[in-house]
Amino acid sequence: MNDYERIARMIRYLDVHRESQPSLALLAKQAGLGASHFHRLFHRWAGVTPKDFLQCLSAEYAKKRLKESASVLDASLDTGLSGPGRLHDLMVTMEAASPGEIKSGGTGLSIHWGIAESPFGSCSLGWTARGLCHLAFQDEPRKDAPEELTTNWPAAQIVRRDREAKNRAAQIFSPDSRKAPLHAFVRGTEFQVKVWRALLQIPSGCLATYGRVAQAIAAPAATRAVGTACGRNPIAFLIPCHRVIRETGIVQGYRWGTVRKQILLAREGANSQVKL
């Protein structure tokens, strides 16, 4: 069991037992670690202390963050500008595949892919000369190319390149070392691409609701369709669908697992300059 898996298991434990407010000693015992070791490990991976993370699991806390994010989102979603609290600007530009490219199934397209480690567990990456086309977290080992690549691009040449995948993961998850914008190359419907572009404007440390994103793309009645588009996001983390939650404040429904979504939001909230 690696550190991420150990912390993910403890977050699931906290989620179930949060009403009893388990002590640090009890949590450390459940993790099979000393109290100080567990505290340091948890803070390094979740971005906050175990005690503070209990607060992050509260729907009331999430609703408070939604309310306090509103003014920043007005600037970023409505005008397409990055909000003032964006500490780690992802600098992502996104290009959508043309209808002809989609229809051809990727004829003449060369896709490289590989497996790498991230702060949020193992992930698979896929990229073309035009940019990253796939990023997914995974909890089980993978030997073959991701089904999403082979299904979406059946006529493409797909080649495994693990070493390059590790280099790309380091660039993605270590923004301080990034010297140039990252490019994304996505396949989706016109509506899905609109949603994904809107997601790119949600600053780190902020939350938005599905309804707010629907308003931003001038489709206020399409809240459910926005949720579906978030669920089909082909590029985890960089296209931040994890920053969209329900009006109720419930943090669920993430394609790559609720616990991972909780960790992403806790880390971003802890590191953000936005005072939430």
C-alpha positions in Angstrom: 0.0 0.0 0.0 1.5 3.4 -1.0 1.0 6.6 0.9 -1.9 7.8 -1.3 -3.8 4.6 -0.8 -3.2 4.7 3.0 -4.5 8.3 3.2 -7.5 7.5 1.0 -8.4 4.7 3.3 -8.2 7.0 6.3 -10.4 9.6 4.5 -13.0 7.0 3.9 -12.8 6.2 7.6 -13.2 9.8 8.6 -16.2 10.2 6.3 -18.0 7.3 8.0 -16.9 8.3 11.6 -16.9 12.1 11.4 -19.8 12.5 13.9 -17.7 10.8 16.6 -14.8 13.2 16.0 -12.1 10.4 16.2 -8.9 11.5 17.9 -5.5 11.7 16.2 -4.3 8.7 18.3 -7.3 6.6 17.1 -6.7 7.6 13.4 -3.0 6.8 13.7 -3.8 3.4 15.1 -6.2 2.7 12.3 -3.5 3.6 9.8 -0.9 1.5 11.6 1.4 4.5 12.2 2.6 6.5 15.1 0.6 9.7 15.8 3.3 12.2 14.7 4.1 10.2 11.6 0.5 9.9 10.6 -0.1 13.6 11.2 2.8 14.6 8.9 1.8 12.1 6.2 -1.8 13.2 6.2 -1.0 16.9 6.0 1.5 16.3 3.2 -1.1 14.4 1.1 -4.4 16.0 2.0 -3.0 19.5 2.4 -4.7 20.0 5.8 -4.6 18.3 9.2 -7.0 15.4 9.9 -8.9 17.7 12.2 -9.4 20.3 9.5 -10.2 17.7 7.0 -13.2 16.7 9.1 -14.5 20.2 8.5 -14.0 19.8 4.8 -16.3 16.8 4.8 -19.2 18.9 6.0 -21.9 19.9 3.5 -22.3 23.2 5.4 -18.6 23.9 4.9 -18.9 23.3 1.2 -21.9 25.5 0.9 -20.0 28.3 2.7 -17.2 27.9 0.2 -19.7 28.1 -2.7 -21.1 31.4 -1.3 -17.6 32.9 -0.8 -16.4 31.8 -4.2 -19.3 33.6 -6.0 -17.6 37.0 -6.4 -14.4 35.5 -7.8 -16.5 33.3 -10.2 -18.4 36.3 -11.5 -15.1 37.7 -12.8 -13.7 34.4 -14.1 -16.7 32.6 -15.6 -18.5 35.6 -17.0 -15.5 37.3 -18.6 -13.2 34.3 -19.2 -10.5 35.8 -17.0 -8.5 34.0 -14.3 -9.7 35.0 -10.8 -7.5 37.0 -8.5 -7.0 34.0 -6.1 -5.6 31.6 -8.6 -2.3 30.6 -6.9 -1.3 27.9 -9.4 -2.5 29.1 -12.8 -2.7 25.9 -14.9 -2.1 27.8 -18.1 -4.1 25.3 -20.2 -5.1 26.0 -23.8 -7.6 23.7 -25.3 -8.3 22.7 -28.9 -11.2 20.6 -29.9 -11.1 17.9 -32.6 -13.0 18.7 -35.8 -16.1 16.8 -36.8 -14.0 15.3 -39.6 -11.3 14.1 -37.3 -13.9 12.5 -35.0 -15.7 10.8 -37.9 -12.4 9.3 -39.2 -11.7 7.8 -35.8 -8.2 9.3 -35.7 -7.0 8.1 -39.1 -3.4 9.3 -39.5 -3.3 10.3 -35.8 -0.4 9.1 -33.6 -1.1 8.8 -29.9 1.4 8.1 -27.2 0.4 6.9 -23.8 1.9 5.8 -20.5 1.5 5.3 -16.8 2.8 7.6 -14.1 2.5 8.5 -10.4 0.8 11.6 -9.2 0.1 13.1 -5.8 -3.4 11.6 -6.2 -2.4 8.1 -7.1 -1.4 6.3 -10.3 -2.7 7.9 -13.6 -2.7 7.1 -17.3 -1.8 9.8 -19.8 -2.3 10.0 -23.6 -1.0 12.8 -25.9 -0.7 13.7 -29.5 1.5 16.3 -31.3 -1.4 18.8 -30.6 -1.6 18.2 -26.9 -2.8 16.0 -24.0 -5.9 14.0 -25.0 -6.3 11.8 -22.0 -5.5 11.9 -18.2 -7.3 9.6 -15.8 -6.6 8.5 -12.3 -6.7 4.7 -11.7 -6.8 2.5 -8.7 -5.9 -0.8 -10.5 -2.7 -1.6 -12.5 -3.1 -1.2 -16.2 -1.2 -3.1 -19.0 -3.2 -2.1 -22.1 -4.0 1.3 -23.6 -6.9 3.0 -21.8 -10.3 2.0 -23.3 -11.2 5.7 -23.8 -8.3 6.1 -26.3 -9.0 2.9 -28.2 -12.7 3.6 -28.4 -12.6 7.3 -29.3 -9.7 6.9 -31.7 -10.0 3.4 -33.2 -8.0 4.2 -36.3 -5.1 6.0 -34.5 -1.7 4.5 -34.0 -1.4 4.1 -30.2 2.1 3.5 -28.7 3.2 3.2 -25.1 5.8 5.6 -23.7 6.0 5.3 -19.9 9.2 7.4 -19.5 7.7 10.3 -21.4 4.5 9.9 -19.4 6.4 10.4 -16.2 8.0 13.5 -17.5 4.6 14.9 -18.5 3.1 14.0 -15.2 5.9 15.9 -13.4 5.1 19.0 -15.5 1.4 18.7 -14.9 1.5 18.2 -11.1 4.4 20.5 -10.4 3.2 23.9 -11.8 6.1 25.8 -10.3 8.4 24.1 -12.8 6.2 24.8 -15.7 7.7 27.3 -18.3 5.1 27.1 -21.0 1.3 26.6 -21.3 0.0 23.1 -21.5 -2.1 22.2 -24.5 -5.1 19.9 -24.4 -6.6 18.2 -27.5 -10.1 17.0 -26.7 -12.9 15.1 -28.5 -16.4 16.0 -27.5 -19.7 17.5 -28.6 -20.0 21.3 -29.0 -21.9 21.4 -25.7 -19.3 19.3 -23.9 -16.4 21.5 -25.2 -18.3 24.6 -24.0 -18.6 23.1 -20.5 -14.9 22.1 -20.4 -13.8 25.6 -21.4 -15.9 27.0 -18.6 -14.4 24.6 -16.1 -10.9 26.0 -17.1 -12.0 29.4 -15.8 -12.8 28.2 -12.2 -9.9 29.3 -10.1 -8.1 26.9 -7.7 -9.6 27.1 -4.3 -13.1 28.0 -5.6 -16.2 25.9 -6.0 -19.0 26.3 -8.5 -22.4 24.5 -8.9 -23.6 22.7 -12.0 -26.2 25.4 -12.3 -23.7 28.2 -12.2 -21.7 26.6 -15.0 -24.9 26.2 -17.0 -25.5 29.9 -16.6 -22.0 30.7 -17.7 -22.4 28.9 -21.0 -25.8 30.6 -21.6 -27.8 27.3 -21.0 -29.4 27.9 -17.6 -31.8 25.0 -18.1 -29.0 22.5 -18.8 -27.8 21.8 -15.3 -28.1 18.0 -15.7 -26.4 18.1 -19.1 -23.5 20.0 -17.5 -23.2 17.3 -14.9 -23.0 14.7 -17.7 -20.4 16.7 -19.5 -18.3 16.9 -16.3 -18.6 13.1 -16.0 -17.2 12.7 -19.5 -14.2 15.1 -19.0 -11.3 13.3 -20.7 -8.5 15.2 -18.8 -8.6 14.9 -15.1 -7.2 17.7 -12.9 -6.2 20.0 -15.7 -9.9 20.4 -16.7 -11.1 20.8 -13.1 -14.5 19.1 -13.0 -13.7 18.3 -9.4 -14.4 22.0 -8.5 -18.1 21.6 -9.5 -20.5 20.3 -6.8 -24.2 20.2 -6.0 -26.1 23.1 -4.6 -26.6 21.0 -1.4 -22.8 21.1 -0.8 -22.6 17.3 -1.1 -19.2 16.4 -2.6 -19.9 13.3 -4.6 -20.2 12.1 -8.2 -16.6 12.4 -9.3 -15.6 10.1 -12.1 -12.4 9.2 -10.4 -13.8 8.7 -6.9 -15.3 10.8 -4.2 -12.3 10.4 -1.9 -10.0 11.7 -4.6 -12.3 14.7 -5.2 -12.3 15.5 -1.5 -8.5 15.4 -1.4 -8.2 17.7 -4.5 -10.6 20.2 -3.0 -9.0 20.1 0.5 -5.5 20.6 -1.0 -6.6 23.5 -3.2 -8.6 25.1 -0.4 -5.5 24.9 1.9 -3.1 26.3 -0.7 -5.3 29.0 -2.3 -5.0 32.7 -1.7 -8.7 32.9 -1.8 -9.8 33.4 1.8 -12.7 31.0 2.2 
